[in-house]
Amino acid sequence: MYLHSVYKMSSMKHITVMILALGLMGLLGIIVVDEFMMASEMGGEFDEGILALLNNALVGVVGIVAGYVTGNSGKGCTCK
């Protein structure tokens, strides 16, 4: 019974991290596409602030996922 609940909680963590990463990437994609569409309609240039936002957000997503994967890979260690 205990093992089943631990497995269930572990799979919830996987799903939560996946939803977090995919949702943030989707939101950033929508922002960038909208900004490109506005720039092309108005005949103006692409806003550099959006590129900075995209860069910082991508670094954050990579950091979150890398931290999760690194923390999750240490389960097999029997160090004392």
Backbone as a chain_set.jsonl record, in Angstrom:
{"seq": "MYLHSVYKMSSMKHITVMILALGLMGLLGIIVVDEFMMASEMGGEFDEGILALLNNALVGVVGIVAGYVTGNSGKGCTCK", "coords": {"N": [[0.822, -1.19, 0.0], [1.895, 1.277, 0.84], [4.001, 1.58, -0.997], [2.62, 1.849, -3.391], [1.335, 4.345, -3.016], [3.56, 6.018, -2.87], [4.601, 5.713, -5.452], [2.475, 6.793, -6.892], [2.522, 9.465, -6.04], [5.016, 10.196, -7.004], [4.612, 10.002, -9.764], [2.805, 12.063, -10.051], [4.436, 14.249, -9.577], [6.058, 14.151, -11.851], [4.156, 14.684, -13.83], [3.313, 17.241, -13.052], [5.654, 18.809, -13.396], [5.985, 18.503, -16.139], [3.619, 19.702, -17.133], [4.021, 22.301, -16.196], [6.359, 23.08, -17.629], [5.547, 22.726, -20.356], [3.274, 24.372, -20.448], [4.339, 26.93, -19.891], [6.097, 27.21, -22.047], [4.256, 27.155, -24.147], [2.76, 29.481, -23.601], [4.761, 31.43, -23.918], [5.286, 31.047, -26.625], [2.855, 31.913, -27.757], [2.933, 34.63, -27.032], [5.197, 35.526, -28.47], [4.444, 34.993, -31.152], [2.195, 36.655, -31.355], [3.436, 39.138, -31.001], [5.095, 39.231, -33.256], [3.103, 39.26, -35.248], [1.831, 41.702, -34.696], [3.952, 43.459, -35.167], [4.39, 43.047, -37.894], [1.96, 43.896, -39.01], [1.853, 46.6, -38.296], [4.07, 47.55, -39.49], [6.375, 48.014, -38.152], [9.317, 47.548, -36.088], [10.473, 44.522, -34.502], [9.987, 44.167, -31.058], [12.608, 44.507, -28.793], [12.455, 43.965, -26.11], [10.713, 41.826, -25.861], [12.243, 39.763, -26.87], [14.196, 39.652, -24.875], [12.594, 38.891, -22.711], [11.777, 36.363, -23.622], [14.252, 35.049, -23.743], [15.095, 35.083, -21.009], [12.996, 33.651, -19.833], [13.224, 31.158, -21.084], [15.701, 30.333, -20.097], [14.995, 30.084, -17.425], [13.053, 27.995, -17.542], [14.627, 25.881, -18.488], [16.376, 25.693, -16.315], [14.607, 24.926, -14.235], [13.627, 22.432, -15.152], [16.053, 21.048, -15.461], [16.974, 21.042, -12.808], [14.976, 19.481, -11.652], [15.325, 17.033, -13.02], [17.956, 16.411, -12.273], [17.713, 16.215, -9.474], [15.953, 14.106, -9.377], [17.375, 11.995, -10.44], [19.036, 10.997, -8.499], [17.942, 8.955, -6.974], [18.742, 6.301, -6.953], [21.004, 6.137, -5.427], [22.776, 4.809, -2.736], [24.227, 5.958, -0.774], [25.838, 6.864, 2.343]], "CA": [[0.0, 0.0, 0.0], [2.765, 2.438, 0.921], [4.746, 1.679, -2.246], [1.698, 2.362, -4.402], [1.128, 5.778, -2.8], [4.81, 6.696, -3.221], [4.658, 5.728, -6.91], [1.444, 7.713, -7.348], [3.011, 10.814, -5.783], [6.131, 10.424, -7.91], [4.096, 10.267, -11.105], [2.196, 13.39, -10.01], [5.526, 15.214, -9.723], [6.424, 14.145, -13.265], [3.1, 15.356, -14.585], [3.333, 18.655, -12.69], [6.791, 19.463, -14.054], [5.707, 18.519, -17.572], [2.598, 20.727, -17.383], [4.669, 23.589, -15.973], [7.254, 23.385, -18.743], [4.786, 22.867, -21.596], [2.414, 25.55, -20.351], [5.135, 28.147, -20.017], [6.579, 27.293, -23.426], [3.114, 27.528, -24.972], [2.463, 30.885, -23.356], [5.806, 32.222, -24.569], [5.057, 30.954, -28.074], [1.732, 32.796, -28.091], [3.408, 36.017, -26.903], [6.111, 35.842, -29.576], [3.669, 35.028, -32.404], [1.398, 37.877, -31.313], [4.32, 40.288, -31.196], [5.477, 39.227, -34.672], [1.945, 39.675, -36.032], [1.639, 43.14, -34.499], [5.041, 44.174, -35.837], [4.208, 42.983, -39.348], [0.799, 44.709, -39.368], [2.152, 48.011, -38.1], [5.245, 47.923, -40.282], [7.443, 48.413, -37.247], [10.333, 46.549, -35.762], [10.182, 43.604, -33.411], [10.407, 44.743, -29.784], [13.729, 43.795, -28.175], [12.044, 43.544, -24.774], [10.112, 40.501, -25.984], [13.358, 38.816, -26.997], [14.805, 39.513, -23.546], [11.644, 38.089, -21.933], [11.861, 34.988, -24.112], [15.554, 34.517, -23.321], [15.08, 34.84, -19.559], [12.035, 32.591, -19.523], [13.79, 29.882, -21.523], [16.73, 29.966, -19.124], [14.285, 29.638, -16.232], [12.45, 26.68, -17.78], [15.722, 24.908, -18.536], [16.85, 25.535, -14.946], [13.628, 24.167, -13.461], [13.608, 21.049, -15.62], [17.35, 20.446, -15.135], [16.977, 20.792, -11.369], [14.093, 18.35, -11.384], [15.953, 15.81, -13.526], [19.12, 16.137, -11.433], [17.232, 15.764, -8.176], [15.246, 12.848, -9.546], [18.284, 10.928, -10.837], [19.772, 10.524, -7.339], [17.166, 7.986, -6.197], [19.407, 5.019, -6.881], [22.177, 6.24, -4.587], [22.644, 4.246, -1.387], [25.33, 6.551, -0.009], [25.5, 7.188, 3.73]], "C": [[0.866, 1.253, 0.0], [3.516, 2.656, -0.385], [3.869, 2.246, -3.349], [1.492, 3.868, -4.243], [2.382, 6.573, -3.121], [4.932, 6.798, -4.733], [3.665, 6.734, -7.476], [1.906, 9.157, -7.164], [4.162, 11.155, -6.73], [5.636, 10.721, -9.318], [3.4, 11.621, -11.149], [3.256, 14.48, -10.153], [5.96, 15.304, -11.174], [5.415, 14.939, -14.088], [3.101, 16.85, -14.299], [4.464, 19.395, -13.38], [6.55, 19.54, -15.555], [4.684, 19.597, -17.918], [3.189, 22.123, -17.215], [5.518, 23.986, -17.172], [6.48, 23.614, -20.036], [3.888, 24.097, -21.586], [3.175, 26.844, -20.517], [5.67, 28.312, -21.437], [5.444, 27.684, -24.377], [2.753, 28.995, -24.823], [3.498, 31.797, -24.014], [5.656, 32.195, -26.081], [3.934, 31.871, -28.52], [2.163, 34.26, -28.035], [4.273, 36.401, -28.089], [5.357, 35.925, -30.902], [2.829, 36.294, -32.459], [2.257, 39.109, -31.581], [4.793, 40.377, -32.651], [4.325, 39.7, -35.551], [1.698, 41.175, -35.905], [2.715, 43.938, -35.221], [4.857, 44.151, -37.347], [3.019, 43.822, -39.804], [1.105, 46.193, -39.29], [3.36, 48.477, -38.91], [6.416, 48.351, -39.423], [8.433, 47.295, -37.02], [9.85, 45.679, -34.601], [10.769, 44.174, -32.124], [11.505, 43.888, -29.15], [13.393, 43.318, -26.763], [11.415, 42.154, -24.784], [11.193, 39.439, -26.129], [14.056, 38.598, -25.659], [13.903, 38.672, -22.635], [11.734, 36.62, -22.319], [13.155, 34.332, -23.654], [15.559, 34.168, -21.835], [14.129, 33.702, -19.176], [12.564, 31.226, -19.944], [14.883, 29.412, -20.566], [16.078, 29.456, -17.839], [13.678, 28.26, -16.386], [13.524, 25.603, -17.808], [16.259, 24.653, -17.131], [15.913, 24.698, -14.097], [13.65, 22.697, -13.858], [14.925, 20.353, -15.292], [17.459, 20.15, -13.641], [16.112, 19.613, -10.994], [14.741, 17.038, -11.82], [17.157, 15.429, -12.669], [18.7, 15.608, -10.074], [16.561, 14.417, -8.246], [16.187, 11.697, -9.86], [19.05, 10.346, -9.646], [19.037, 9.492, -6.509], [17.896, 6.664, -6.007], [20.62, 5.001, -5.956], [21.886, 5.675, -3.193], [23.772, 4.736, -0.489], [24.871, 6.862, 1.408], [26.28, 8.391, 4.192]], "O": [[0.603, 2.189, -0.755], [3.656, 3.793, -0.835], [4.336, 3.046, -4.16], [1.475, 4.592, -5.238], [2.281, 7.701, -3.601], [5.322, 7.843, -5.253], [3.975, 7.448, -8.43], [1.699, 9.986, -8.05], [4.262, 12.287, -7.202], [6.177, 11.595, -9.994], [3.404, 12.271, -12.194], [3.009, 15.514, -10.775], [6.206, 16.397, -11.684], [5.783, 15.757, -14.931], [2.91, 17.65, -15.215], [4.26, 20.494, -13.896], [6.881, 20.547, -16.179], [4.863, 20.328, -18.892], [2.893, 23.025, -17.999], [5.406, 25.105, -17.672], [6.729, 24.593, -20.739], [3.758, 24.785, -22.599], [2.716, 27.757, -21.204], [5.694, 29.422, -21.97], [5.656, 28.46, -25.309], [2.471, 29.673, -25.811], [3.143, 32.819, -24.601], [5.873, 33.208, -26.746], [4.046, 32.536, -29.55], [1.793, 35.045, -28.908], [4.107, 37.482, -28.655], [5.605, 36.833, -31.695], [2.757, 36.941, -33.503], [1.845, 40.014, -32.306], [4.879, 41.469, -33.211], [4.54, 40.458, -36.497], [1.391, 41.842, -36.893], [2.427, 44.975, -35.819], [5.141, 45.146, -38.015], [3.066, 44.407, -40.886], [0.656, 46.962, -40.14], [3.63, 49.675, -38.994], [7.35, 48.985, -39.914], [8.392, 46.248, -37.667], [8.955, 46.05, -33.841], [11.919, 44.613, -32.104], [11.34, 42.679, -28.992], [13.994, 42.359, -26.277], [11.567, 41.392, -23.828], [11.075, 38.344, -25.578], [14.463, 37.479, -25.346], [14.394, 37.837, -21.876], [11.763, 35.741, -21.457], [13.148, 33.179, -23.224], [15.981, 33.077, -21.452], [14.435, 32.894, -18.299], [12.371, 30.241, -19.232], [14.974, 28.222, -20.262], [16.561, 28.498, -17.236], [13.767, 27.436, -15.475], [13.353, 24.535, -17.221], [16.567, 23.511, -16.789], [16.363, 23.853, -13.324], [13.686, 21.818, -12.997], [14.922, 19.191, -14.888], [17.987, 19.106, -13.257], [16.47, 18.829, -10.116], [14.714, 16.052, -11.084], [17.356, 14.251, -12.372], [19.284, 14.644, -9.578], [16.591, 13.658, -7.277], [15.859, 10.542, -9.588], [19.661, 9.285, -9.782], [19.488, 9.179, -5.407], [17.688, 5.98, -5.005], [21.203, 3.94, -5.73], [20.886, 6.018, -2.562], [24.213, 4.039, 0.424], [23.688, 7.094, 1.657], [26.133, 8.82, 5.336]]}, "num_chains": 1, "name": "protein.A"}
